[in-house]
C-alpha cells in the first residue's frame, strides 16, 4: 500500500459518488477509511470559564450600591444613584489572548431597563480608567433571568499592557434599580463541539482531518462525548457537510471508501449565517453603500444608489431541498415601505427569490421574519434588499434557522472563534 493523491469513492445514502481526499488517499483501491463523520452547521463552541464570582465566597466591594442579601451565590442589590459599582479589580491574572468574554446572569426585579459598563484592569491601569471602559447593551427589565455578554476583544487595549487583573462592574446607570445577580464570569469559547451520529473509534488526543474538497487541515480531539467530538479550533472556514475522518485505515476487498458515514443534524435555533455581527462589511448589491454602525450588536446601514439595492451575506450556507427555514432580523427605516428584493443566492447553482414583506417607516427598530421552503443549495448566501422604494434602511440581528418560528438572535458559532 502506498500513499498518493487519488480520487476515491464514498458511499452516500444509496449510491457511490466520487470523492477526493486532499493529501490522504491510497494508490491501492483495496482500502477503506474508518471512523468518518460529517461536520456541518450543528457544530458549536465549548465555553471555558476562567473566573466566576459567586458573591458568597469570592472577594468584591461595592459603591453606590445597597446589598440587600447574598444567598446561594446570588447577590440582591439596589442602585443608590446613577453610578452603582461592584468592584473586582484584583481577582487574579488572566491571559488576554485567552480570556475574551465578560458575561453576567441577572434579573431586574424593580426599575427600568438600564445599560451597564465594565472598566477592566491590567498591568498599566490597576484600577478603573476611562481608557479601559466597555459599555453593554440595555438590560431587560421583565423580572426574568437573562445573560448579558461583552466581547472584550473588540476593545483595542484589551490585549495590550500585560495580563487582565480584574474589572470594575458598573451594573446599572439608573438610580432605584433592584437587581439579582447570579454570577459575573470571564470566559472564552475555543474548542469546537461537533455533534456526530456515532463517536465510536475516536479518542482524546487523536488527530483527525477535516476537509470539504477545497480546504483541509488536521486538528486534535480534546473530548469525546456520546454523539459528539470536541476538537481544537480550526484555522479555516468549512462548508456545511465537510468530512471529519481519522487516519486509521483498514484493508477490504472493494474500492476506496468510508465505512462509517454519518450525517449530522442541523438543530433549530442555530444561526446558519456567518458575519451577522458584522466583523466585516457585507457585499453591497448594485453599487449601494453599506456602512457598519457600532453598537451591541453592530448593524449595517444601506443607502440606495440605483433602483434596487441591498446587502448579501457571506457565501457559506448549505440549504436542504424542501426544508422549511425562517429568516429573521431587526430593521429600521424612515422611507422604505417594502422589503421586496430578497433572494437566496448561489454563484454555481443559481438564485431564487423569497418572500416580500411590508416595513414600518417609523425609523424605529422593528422585528420581522420570513418563512420559506428552500431549494437545495451547497454554497448559498442571502440578499436582503428593496426595489424602487425608499432611500435607506438599517439592518441588525440577521438570523437564518431551521423551522417555522424565529428564536432570539445569536451569532453563528464561527463568529465567536
N, C-alpha and C positions, 0 to 999 in steps of 0.2 A: 504494500500500500504506500502511495506517495502523496504528499501534499501538493495541490495545484489549484489554480483558479479555474473552476469548471462549472458549467450550468448543470444544475441538478433538477429534480422534480419533487414537488411537495404534494401530498395527498390532502386536498382541500374539499371538505364535505364529501361528495361522491365521485370526485374525479381527480386525476393528477394534473397539475399545472406546472409550467416552468418556473424555476426559481434560481436566482444567483446569490450565493452566499459570499459576500466580498471577503477575500483574504483567507477563507477557510472552507475548503471543499476537498473532494477526493478525485484523483485521477482514475482510481478503480471504482467502477459503478457498484461493486458489491459492498456497500456501506450504508449505514443508516445513522442519522444523528438522533440521540435520545434526549429527553428532558426539555422539549421545546414548548414555549407558551407564547401568547400574544401580549404585547404591551400596547395599550391604547388609552382612550380618554378616561378610563376608570382609574388611572394612576393618580395617587395623591402624594402629599409630602408629610413626612413624620416630624412632629414637633419635639424639640428638645427644650426643657425648662432649665435655664441656667440659674435662676433665682426666683423665689416666690416668697412674698411677705404675707404670712398668715395672721399677723397682728397680735395674736395672743402669746406668741413665743419669740418673734424676731423684733429687732430694735427699730424704733421710729420716734419722732417727735411731731408735735402739731403746732400750728399757729393760726389764729383767727378761726379756730375750729373747736366746737364743743363735742367732746367724746361722750356720747350718751351711754354706750355699752360696748363691751367686747365679749363675744361668746362664740365658742366653736370656730374660732378663726375669722369671724365676721365682725367688722367694726361698724357701729352706727354713729354717724356724725351729722352735725348741723353747722352750716356756714354762718359765722358771725357777721361777716361783711363780704365784699366782692372779691376778696383775695385769700380764701382759706387754703391751708397747706398741710400736707403730710410730708415730713422731711426724712428722707432716707439717703443722705448724701454720701455716707461712708458705709457701704454694705458689703464691700468686697473688691475684687479685681477681676474684670472680665475683658476678654479679647474683643475689640470692636469689629474685627473681621469675622467673628463667630456670632456674637450677640447682635441681634438685628431688630427684634420687635419688643415694644413695651405694650403690655396689654393689662387691662383690669376688668374684673367682673363686678357689676354694680346693679343696684336698682334704686330709683328715686321714689321715695315714699311720699314726699310732700315738696312742692315747689315746681318751678317751671323748668323747661329744657335749658340746659346750660352747656357752655363749652368747657374744655379742660386743657391744661398745659403741663408740659414736662420741661424741667431745666436739668440737663444731665451734667455730671461732674467727671473730670478726668485729671490727668497729671498737671495740666495747665491751670484749669479752674477747679479748685477743690470744693467750692461752694457755688450756689446758683449764680449764673451770669447770663445776661441778656443775649450774649453771643451763642449760647447753648440752649436757646428756647425752641420748643416744638409745640404746636397747637393742634389739638384734636378736634374732630367734628362735634357738633352739638349732640349731647346725650339725650336719650329717650326717656321722657317723664311719664311712664304709664304704669308704674308700680311693679313691672315685671323684670326678671333678671336678663341682663344683656352683657355682652363682652365688647369693649372698645379697644382699638388697636392702633398703634402708631408704627410706621416703618422708619426706624431711625437711620437707615442707610440713605434716606432722601436728604438728610442734613449734611451739609458739606464738611462740618467739623467733627462728625462722629468718629471717623477713622483716623483723626489726627491727634497728636499730643498724648499718646500713650493709652493705657487701659481705661475702660469705663469704671468709675469708682462708685457710682450711685446716681441718685437724682432727687430733685425736689418735685413732689407731685402736687400741683395746684388743681385740686379735684373739682372745683367749680369756679364760676366767675360771677355768681349771683348770690346775694345775701338771702338767708332763710331757707336754703335748700337742705332737706333732710334725706340722707342717702345711707344705704348699707353697702359696704364694700367687702366682697368675699376675699379678694386677693389682688395683689399687684405683681406682675411677673415680667421677667426678662427672658426672652425665648429666641429660638431660631427654628426655621423649617429647612431641613437639609436633605436627609436621605429620602429617596423616592419609594413609596409603597405601591407595589404592583399587584392588584388582585389577579389571581390565576385560578383556573378550574382545578388544578392539582399542583401541589408543591413537592410531590414525591420525587426524589432523586436530587434535590437541591440541598445545599448545606451552607452554614455560615463560613465565610472566608473563600467560598468558591468563586472563581472568575467566570463570568458569562459574557456573551457577546450580544449586543443589541444592533439590529440593522433593519432598515426599511427599504433596502435596494438602492438607496442614494447615499445615506450616511451610515457609518457603523463605528462602534467603539467597544472596548472591553471595560466592564465595571465589576465590582465585587459585591457579593451578597453579605449584608450585615445582620439580617434576621430572616428567619423562615417561620411563617405562620401557617395556620390551616387555611389554605386557599389564597395565600399572599406571599410575596417576596419583597424584602426591603433591600434596596441596592444603593450604592454610593451615587452621588449626583452625576448626571450626565452632562457632558460639555457641549453637546449638540442637541438641537431640537429634532424630534422624530414624528413622522406621520402616524396617524392612528393605524393600528394593526401592524406596527413594526413587530419584528420577531425577537424573542429572547431565548437563547439556546446555550446550554452548557456544552463544553468542548469534548466531553467524553463520547466516544463512538463505539459502535458495535458492528460486526460484520454479519450481514444477512444476504441470502440469495435475493436478487432483485436489483433495484436501482437506487440511486441516491435519493433519500427522502427523510422525513422526520416521523418518528414513530409515536409521538405523544402530542399531537396537535390539539390545542385547546383555545377557545375563543373567550375573551373577557367580556364582561357585561359593562356597558356604559350606564352608570347609575343616574337616576333622576336627581337634579339639584347640582350636578357638576357643570360648571361653565365650559362649554365646548369651544369658546372663542378666546384667543390669547390677545394680550395687549389691550384689554378693556380698561385697565388703569392707566393707559397712555404713557408708558415708558418712552415710546417714540411716536411720532406723528403718523396717523393712518394715511393711506393713499387718498389723494384728492381726485375726485371724479370730474372730468370735463372742465379742467382749469379753474375749479373753485379754489378758495383759500381756506385752509384749515389751520386753526391756532389752538394749541393746548393751553387750557386755563388751569392754573394751580388751584388746588383745593383738596378736600379729603372726602371723596376721591376726586381725582382730576377729571376734567371734562374737556370736550373739544368743540370749539365754535367754528361753524361752517358758513362762509359768506359766498353768496351766489355771484357768478360772473356771466355764465351763459344760461340758456333756457332750462336745462336740467343740471342738478348739482347734488353732491353728496360725498360720503366717505366710505371707504372699503376697508374691511378688516384684513388681518394677515391671512394668507392662504395656507391653512394648516388643518382644516376641519374635514372630518370624514362623516358623510351622511348616508344612512341606510335607506334603500328603496322601500317606499311605503310607510316608513316610520313617521310618527307624529312628533313634531318639535314645537317648542314655544320660544319665541324671541321676545325679550322684554327689555325695557330701558326707561330712563327718565329724560325728558326733553322740555326745553322752554324756548319760546319764540314770540315775537311781537306781531308777526305778519304772515307766517307760513301756516295756512289753514288745512293743508292736506299733505300727508306723507305718502306720495303716490308714485315713487320711483325706487322700489325696493326689490332687490334681486339676490338670489344665490348665484355666485359666480364661480366658474372653474375654467381656467385657461386651456385645459385639454379637452374637457367633456362638455363645455358649453354652459350658458347661463339660462336661468328661468326666473320669472317674476314671482313674487309672493304678495301677500295682502297689502292693500292700501287702507289707510285709516285717517280719520279726521283728527286735527290737532287744535288744542286751545291756543288762542293768541293773546293770553293774559301776561306773557313774559314771566311766568312763574314755573317752577319745576313741577311737572305732572308725570304720572306713571302711565305707561302704555304697554300692551302686549299683543303679539300676533301669534296665532296658532296655524300651522300649515303641515301638510303631508309632503314629505321630501321625495325627490328623485335621487337616485344613487349618485354620489359624487365622492371622489377619493382625495381631492385637494381643493376644498371649497373655501370661499370667503363669503361674507355677507355685505351687501351695499345698502346703506340707509340714505334715502335722498328724496328730493321733490322735483316735480316737473312743472315749470311755468307758473309757480306761485310762491310768493314770499321773497325775501332777500337774504335771510339768515336764520339759523337755528343753532342751539347748543345741546349737546348730547353727553350723557354720562350713564354709568351703571348698565352698560350693554351686556346682555346675557343670552346665550342660546343653550337650551337644555332639552332633554328628553321629556315627553309627556305633554299633557294638555293644560297644565297650570304653572304659572311662574312662581319660583321661590325667591327669597331675598338674594340680592346681588352679592356674589363673591367673585374675586378674580380667579382665573384658571390656576391650578397648582403650579404650572410652569412659570407664572408671573411672580411667584413667591420665592423662587430659587435665586 
